[in-house]
Amino acid sequence: MRTTLLFTALIQFFFIACSKEAIVEISAAEPIVTTIIDSPKEIEITSPITEDESYHWLVKMQQPNGLLESTEHSDFVSLYDNALSALLFIESGEIKRAEHIFDFFQDKIDSELRNGADGFYQYRDKNGENGSRVWMGDNAWLLIALNTYHEATGTQKYQELAENLEGWLRTLQDIDGGLWGGQNEDGTPITKVTEGIITTFNAVKGYDDFHKNILTYLNKNRWGEATKVLTAWPENPDYLNALDLHALGQMIFEDFPNSNLEQTESLYFTTQWSSISGQEVSGYCFDEDKDVVWLEGTGQMATAYNDIGNHEKANALIAELEKAFIASSMLADTKGLPYTTNYGSTYGANLLWDHADTAPAVSSTIWYLFAKMGFNPLKLEKQKNIPESEKFWTSQSI
């Protein structure tokens, strides 16, 4: 579960710095200089989302080095949040903004990706320094964004970066087919995490023994035979289930049963008061505690419902999310969604970080926009032509 992986670092980093330094906006007057290898093909903008105040907030959160802080005044940058941002910019037709993010990591190939633990750091400050922890899942999201960029532009500008990422992700596979999660800051290995494993399954293009072995592992170790859902923590029955596995699983695996989403209503759905707007907001919790509405996860669910064609349900969730918007405290005429509606626990028993419910967050805001656009960021590699006998989630599998 990504929220558990974030917890320790967020406590250390969030709101240490409260500087109100001006955010430099990328504009036509201040173009980003990049080296173009091929002429990108024209990108079709599928939605006028660039006019949305929440999109404007994300644009203004981009730093001169290309990175986006995870929330205002935090001096905290997440690899996952920046991969999501690149995907949003690509889908919105703002290719230069995505390239600015990729250029930062391109420059770090030797110092991070090919050095020590391999992989890019999960966390760093807004200057791109003081990196910590190498987590498989966030690196997989960066590879997804790079693959999407290459498909959208018709170029191979960052092919070396993508190949190095894929190569490292493949090295994480254990003999049982599962994937180790990377390395903690102290050098200890990160355990096998279902969410990161299925994201990496999608990120690595095609279908070969790497993918087949992942499915073997999931079927044997992370699949509820009775419930027909992916499981997060088999050793701890209280936290066996996690919301993001339902949403991501639906968006990643072809022919995944719709009942996977339907079960979330009884497991996670709750109504809470928004700490800022004071309105009741209905959505989904991280787990079965049901003590908060996780706005990022609710955006993921809306995106997943769109992906299966249930637009009525998706639109209902989008309407709930819109009750929780927060006006920016530093950027005029912009707004964003906080991480949760109210204060409580994350996945498991740990408490959320301060201000998780009172400051706009990049991840929640982007998943809201994905839902509004009807865009599944995992769609590029959803159809992998998996043999029917290996789709353990269908009745045809053996």
C-alpha positions as CSV (number, residue, x, y, z in Angstrom):
1,M,0.0,0.0,0.0
2,R,1.6,3.3,-1.1
3,T,0.1,5.2,1.8
4,T,2.0,3.1,4.3
5,L,5.2,3.6,2.4
6,L,4.7,7.4,2.4
7,F,3.9,7.7,6.1
8,T,7.4,7.8,7.7
9,A,8.8,10.2,5.1
10,L,5.9,12.5,5.2
11,I,6.2,12.9,8.9
12,Q,9.8,13.8,8.4
13,F,9.4,16.2,5.5
14,F,5.9,17.8,5.4
15,F,5.7,21.4,6.5
16,I,9.3,21.6,7.7
17,A,9.7,24.5,5.3
18,C,7.0,27.2,5.1
19,S,8.8,29.6,2.8
20,K,6.5,31.7,0.5
21,E,9.0,31.9,-2.3
22,A,7.5,32.7,-5.7
23,I,6.7,29.6,-7.8
24,V,8.1,30.1,-11.3
25,E,5.5,29.3,-13.9
26,I,6.6,27.9,-17.3
27,S,5.1,30.2,-19.9
28,A,5.5,31.2,-23.5
29,A,7.7,34.1,-22.4
30,E,10.1,31.7,-20.6
31,P,10.3,28.5,-22.7
32,I,11.9,25.4,-21.5
33,V,14.9,24.5,-23.7
34,T,14.9,20.8,-24.6
35,T,16.6,18.7,-27.3
36,I,14.1,17.3,-29.7
37,I,15.2,14.1,-31.4
38,D,12.1,13.6,-33.5
39,S,9.2,15.9,-34.3
40,P,6.4,14.9,-31.9
41,K,3.2,14.1,-33.6
42,E,0.2,16.3,-32.9
43,I,-1.5,15.5,-29.6
44,E,-5.2,15.5,-29.5
45,I,-6.5,17.2,-26.4
46,T,-9.5,15.1,-25.2
47,S,-10.9,17.6,-22.7
48,P,-10.8,21.4,-22.0
49,I,-9.3,20.5,-18.6
50,T,-6.5,23.0,-18.9
51,E,-9.1,25.7,-18.1
52,D,-9.9,24.1,-14.7
53,E,-8.7,26.0,-11.6
54,S,-7.3,22.8,-10.2
55,Y,-5.2,22.2,-13.4
56,H,-3.9,25.8,-13.0
57,W,-2.8,25.0,-9.5
58,L,-0.8,22.0,-10.7
59,V,0.8,24.1,-13.4
60,K,1.9,26.7,-10.9
61,M,3.2,24.1,-8.5
62,Q,5.9,23.1,-11.1
63,Q,9.3,24.4,-10.0
64,P,12.0,25.8,-12.3
65,N,13.7,22.4,-12.2
66,G,10.6,20.7,-13.5
67,L,9.5,19.0,-10.3
68,L,6.2,19.5,-8.5
69,E,6.0,19.7,-4.7
70,S,3.5,17.3,-3.3
71,T,1.7,20.1,-1.5
72,E,2.1,23.8,-0.8
73,H,5.0,25.0,1.5
74,S,6.2,21.4,2.0
75,D,9.6,21.3,0.4
76,F,8.6,17.6,-0.3
77,V,8.7,16.0,-3.7
78,S,7.4,12.6,-4.5
79,L,8.5,10.5,-7.5
80,Y,4.9,9.2,-7.8
81,D,3.4,12.6,-7.8
82,N,5.7,13.8,-10.6
83,A,5.0,10.7,-12.7
84,L,1.3,11.4,-12.4
85,S,1.9,15.0,-13.3
86,A,3.8,14.0,-16.5
87,L,0.9,11.7,-17.5
88,L,-1.6,14.5,-17.0
89,F,0.5,17.0,-19.0
90,I,0.9,14.5,-21.8
91,E,-2.9,13.8,-21.9
92,S,-3.6,17.5,-21.8
93,G,-1.2,18.2,-24.7
94,E,1.3,20.1,-22.7
95,I,4.3,18.0,-23.8
96,K,6.9,20.5,-22.7
97,R,5.8,20.3,-19.1
98,A,6.1,16.6,-19.1
99,E,9.6,16.8,-20.8
100,H,10.7,19.2,-18.0
101,I,9.9,16.5,-15.5
102,F,11.6,13.8,-17.5
103,D,14.7,15.9,-18.1
104,F,15.3,16.1,-14.4
105,F,15.4,12.3,-14.1
106,Q,17.4,12.0,-17.3
107,D,20.1,14.1,-15.6
108,K,20.0,11.7,-12.6
109,I,20.6,8.4,-14.5
110,D,24.2,8.0,-13.5
111,S,24.0,9.5,-9.9
112,E,20.8,7.6,-8.9
113,L,19.5,5.0,-11.4
114,R,22.9,3.3,-12.0
115,N,24.3,4.0,-8.6
116,G,24.0,1.9,-5.4
117,A,20.5,0.6,-4.9
118,D,19.5,1.5,-8.5
119,G,16.2,3.1,-9.1
120,F,15.3,6.7,-8.4
121,Y,14.7,8.0,-4.9
122,Q,11.1,8.0,-3.8
123,Y,11.4,11.3,-1.9
124,R,13.5,14.5,-2.2
125,D,13.3,18.2,-1.5
126,K,12.0,20.7,-4.0
127,N,15.6,21.4,-5.2
128,G,15.9,17.7,-6.2
129,E,18.4,17.0,-3.4
130,N,18.5,14.9,-0.2
131,G,16.8,11.9,-1.8
132,S,15.7,9.0,0.3
133,R,14.3,5.5,-0.1
134,V,14.1,3.6,-3.4
135,W,10.6,2.2,-4.0
136,M,9.7,0.0,-6.9
137,G,6.1,1.3,-7.2
138,D,7.1,5.0,-7.8
139,N,9.7,4.0,-10.4
140,A,7.1,1.9,-12.2
141,W,4.9,4.9,-12.4
142,L,7.7,6.9,-14.0
143,L,8.2,4.1,-16.6
144,I,4.5,4.2,-17.3
145,A,4.7,7.9,-17.9
146,L,7.8,7.5,-20.2
147,N,6.1,4.8,-22.2
148,T,3.0,6.9,-22.6
149,Y,5.1,9.9,-23.7
150,H,6.9,7.8,-26.4
151,E,3.5,6.5,-27.7
152,A,1.9,9.9,-27.7
153,T,4.8,11.8,-29.4
154,G,6.0,9.1,-31.7
155,T,9.6,9.7,-30.5
156,Q,12.1,7.6,-28.5
157,K,13.6,10.7,-26.8
158,Y,13.9,9.0,-23.3
159,Q,14.4,5.5,-24.5
160,E,17.7,5.0,-22.6
161,L,16.0,6.2,-19.4
162,A,13.0,3.8,-20.0
163,E,15.3,0.9,-20.8
164,N,17.3,1.4,-17.6
165,L,14.2,1.6,-15.5
166,E,12.7,-1.5,-17.0
167,G,16.0,-3.4,-16.5
168,W,16.1,-2.5,-12.9
169,L,12.5,-3.4,-12.2
170,R,13.1,-6.9,-13.8
171,T,15.9,-7.5,-11.4
172,L,13.5,-7.3,-8.4
173,Q,11.8,-10.6,-9.3
174,D,12.2,-13.3,-6.7
175,I,12.2,-17.1,-7.4
176,D,8.5,-17.2,-6.5
177,G,7.5,-14.6,-9.1
178,G,7.0,-11.8,-6.6
179,L,8.9,-8.5,-6.7
180,W,10.9,-7.1,-3.9
181,G,10.0,-3.5,-3.3
182,G,13.4,-1.8,-3.4
183,Q,15.5,-0.5,-0.5
184,N,14.8,1.5,2.6
185,E,17.1,4.3,3.5
186,D,19.0,2.1,5.9
187,G,19.6,-0.4,3.1
188,T,17.2,-3.0,4.2
189,P,14.9,-4.6,1.5
190,I,11.4,-3.4,1.1
191,T,9.0,-6.4,1.3
192,K,6.7,-7.6,-1.5
193,V,3.8,-5.1,-1.9
194,T,0.8,-6.0,-4.0
195,E,0.2,-2.5,-5.2
196,G,3.7,-2.1,-6.4
197,I,3.8,-5.5,-8.0
198,I,0.7,-4.9,-10.2
199,T,1.9,-1.4,-11.2
200,T,5.2,-2.9,-12.3
201,F,3.3,-5.6,-14.2
202,N,1.7,-2.8,-16.2
203,A,4.8,-0.7,-16.5
204,V,7.0,-3.4,-18.1
205,K,5.8,-3.6,-21.7
206,G,4.5,-6.8,-23.3
207,Y,3.9,-10.2,-21.8
208,D,6.7,-12.6,-21.1
209,D,8.0,-14.9,-18.4
210,F,8.4,-11.9,-16.1
211,H,4.7,-11.1,-16.3
212,K,3.7,-14.8,-16.2
213,N,5.7,-15.3,-13.0
214,I,4.0,-12.3,-11.4
215,L,0.6,-13.7,-12.1
216,T,1.7,-17.0,-10.6
217,Y,2.8,-15.2,-7.4
218,L,-0.4,-13.2,-7.2
219,N,-2.6,-16.2,-7.7
220,K,-0.9,-18.2,-5.0
221,N,-0.2,-15.4,-2.5
222,R,-2.4,-12.3,-3.1
223,W,-5.8,-13.5,-4.4
224,G,-8.9,-14.1,-2.3
225,E,-10.4,-17.3,-3.6
226,A,-13.7,-16.6,-1.9
227,T,-13.9,-12.9,-2.5
228,K,-12.2,-12.8,-6.0
229,V,-10.2,-9.7,-5.1
230,L,-6.5,-8.9,-4.8
231,T,-5.3,-8.8,-1.2
232,A,-2.8,-6.5,0.5
233,W,-1.7,-8.0,3.8
234,P,-2.6,-11.7,4.1
235,E,-0.7,-12.0,7.4
236,N,-2.9,-9.3,9.1
237,P,-6.7,-10.1,8.6
238,D,-7.7,-6.7,9.9
239,Y,-5.9,-5.1,6.9
240,L,-6.2,-7.9,4.3
241,N,-8.0,-5.5,1.9
242,A,-6.9,-2.2,0.5
243,L,-9.0,0.1,-1.7
244,D,-6.3,0.9,-4.3
245,L,-6.0,-2.8,-5.3
246,H,-9.6,-2.7,-6.5
247,A,-9.2,0.5,-8.5
248,L,-5.7,-0.2,-9.9
249,G,-6.5,-3.9,-10.5
250,Q,-9.5,-2.9,-12.6
251,M,-7.4,-0.5,-14.7
252,I,-4.5,-2.8,-15.1
253,F,-5.9,-6.3,-15.8
254,E,-7.9,-7.1,-18.9
255,D,-11.2,-8.9,-18.3
256,F,-11.1,-8.2,-14.6
257,P,-14.5,-8.8,-13.0
258,N,-16.7,-5.8,-12.3
259,S,-17.6,-7.3,-9.0
260,N,-14.1,-6.2,-7.9
261,L,-15.4,-2.6,-7.8
262,E,-18.8,-3.5,-6.5
263,Q,-17.3,-5.0,-3.3
264,T,-15.8,-1.6,-2.4
265,E,-19.2,-0.2,-1.4
266,S,-19.4,-2.5,1.6
267,L,-15.7,-2.6,2.4
268,Y,-14.7,1.0,2.3
269,F,-17.5,3.5,1.5
270,T,-18.1,6.1,4.1
271,T,-19.3,9.7,4.6
272,Q,-17.2,12.2,6.5
273,W,-17.3,16.0,7.2
274,S,-14.7,17.9,5.2
275,S,-12.3,19.7,7.6
276,I,-12.2,22.8,5.4
277,S,-15.5,23.1,3.5
278,G,-17.6,21.7,6.3
279,Q,-19.7,19.7,3.8
280,E,-20.5,16.0,4.1
281,V,-18.4,14.1,1.5
282,S,-19.0,10.5,0.6
283,G,-16.2,8.3,-0.8
284,Y,-13.8,5.5,0.1
285,C,-11.4,4.9,2.9
286,F,-8.0,3.3,2.5
287,D,-9.1,0.2,4.4
288,E,-12.0,-1.1,6.4
289,D,-11.5,1.4,9.3
290,K,-13.8,3.9,7.4
291,D,-12.5,6.8,9.5
292,V,-11.7,9.1,6.6
293,V,-12.6,9.7,2.9
294,W,-9.4,9.1,1.0
295,L,-9.8,11.6,-1.8
296,E,-6.9,10.3,-4.0
297,G,-8.4,6.8,-3.7
298,T,-11.9,8.1,-4.5
299,G,-10.5,9.7,-7.6
300,Q,-8.9,6.4,-8.6
301,M,-12.3,4.7,-8.1
302,A,-14.0,7.3,-10.3
303,T,-11.4,6.7,-13.0
304,A,-11.9,2.9,-12.7
305,Y,-15.7,3.2,-13.0
306,N,-15.2,5.3,-16.2
307,D,-12.9,2.6,-17.5
308,I,-15.6,0.0,-17.3
309,G,-18.2,2.3,-18.8
310,N,-20.1,3.1,-15.6
311,H,-20.1,6.9,-16.1
312,E,-23.1,7.5,-13.9
313,K,-21.2,6.1,-10.9
314,A,-18.0,7.9,-11.9
315,N,-19.8,11.3,-12.2
316,A,-21.4,10.8,-8.8
317,L,-18.0,10.3,-7.2
318,I,-16.6,13.3,-9.1
319,A,-19.5,15.4,-7.6
320,E,-18.5,14.2,-4.1
321,L,-14.9,15.1,-4.7
322,E,-15.8,18.6,-5.8
323,K,-17.3,19.3,-2.3
324,A,-13.8,18.9,-0.8
325,F,-11.9,21.5,-2.9
326,I,-9.6,23.9,-1.1
327,A,-8.6,27.3,-2.4
328,S,-4.8,27.7,-2.7
329,S,-3.2,29.8,0.1
330,M,-0.4,31.0,-2.1
331,L,-1.6,30.9,-5.8
332,A,-4.5,33.1,-6.8
333,D,-7.5,31.7,-8.6
334,T,-6.4,28.1,-8.1
335,K,-7.6,25.2,-6.0
336,G,-6.8,21.6,-5.2
337,L,-8.0,18.6,-3.3
338,P,-6.4,17.6,0.0
339,Y,-5.3,14.0,0.6
340,T,-8.3,13.2,2.8
341,T,-11.5,15.0,3.9
342,N,-10.7,14.8,7.6
343,Y,-7.9,13.7,9.9
344,G,-7.6,10.1,10.8
345,S,-5.5,7.0,10.0
346,T,-3.9,6.0,6.8
347,Y,-3.8,2.3,5.6
348,G,-3.2,0.4,8.8
349,A,-3.3,1.9,12.3
350,N,-0.8,4.8,11.7
351,L,-2.1,8.4,11.8
352,L,-1.9,10.6,8.8
353,W,0.5,13.5,8.7
354,D,-0.5,17.0,9.9
355,H,-2.4,19.0,7.2
356,A,-3.3,15.9,5.1
357,D,-6.9,17.1,5.3
358,T,-6.3,20.9,5.0
359,A,-3.8,21.5,2.2
360,P,-4.2,20.8,-1.5
361,A,-2.3,17.6,-2.6
362,V,-1.0,16.8,-6.1
363,S,-2.0,13.2,-6.1
364,S,-5.7,13.7,-5.2
365,T,-6.0,16.6,-7.6
366,I,-4.6,14.7,-10.5
367,W,-6.8,11.6,-10.0
368,Y,-9.8,13.9,-9.9
369,L,-8.7,15.4,-13.3
370,F,-8.1,11.9,-14.7
371,A,-11.7,11.0,-13.8
372,K,-13.0,14.3,-15.3
373,M,-11.1,13.5,-18.5
374,G,-12.1,9.9,-18.6
375,F,-8.5,9.0,-18.8
376,N,-7.0,5.7,-17.6
377,P,-3.3,6.4,-17.1
378,L,-2.7,2.6,-17.2
379,K,-4.5,2.0,-20.5
380,L,-1.4,1.7,-22.8
381,E,-0.4,-1.7,-21.4
382,K,-3.8,-3.0,-20.3
383,Q,-4.2,-5.3,-23.3
384,K,-1.2,-7.6,-23.0
385,N,-2.7,-10.6,-24.8
386,I,-2.5,-12.8,-21.7
387,P,-3.3,-16.4,-22.4
388,E,-6.8,-17.2,-21.1
389,S,-5.5,-20.0,-18.9
390,E,-3.2,-17.6,-17.1
391,K,-6.0,-15.1,-16.2
392,F,-6.6,-16.5,-12.7
393,W,-9.4,-13.9,-12.1
394,T,-11.6,-15.4,-14.9
395,S,-13.7,-18.5,-15.0
396,Q,-11.6,-19.7,-18.0
397,S,-8.4,-19.9,-16.1
398,I,-7.1,-23.2,-14.7
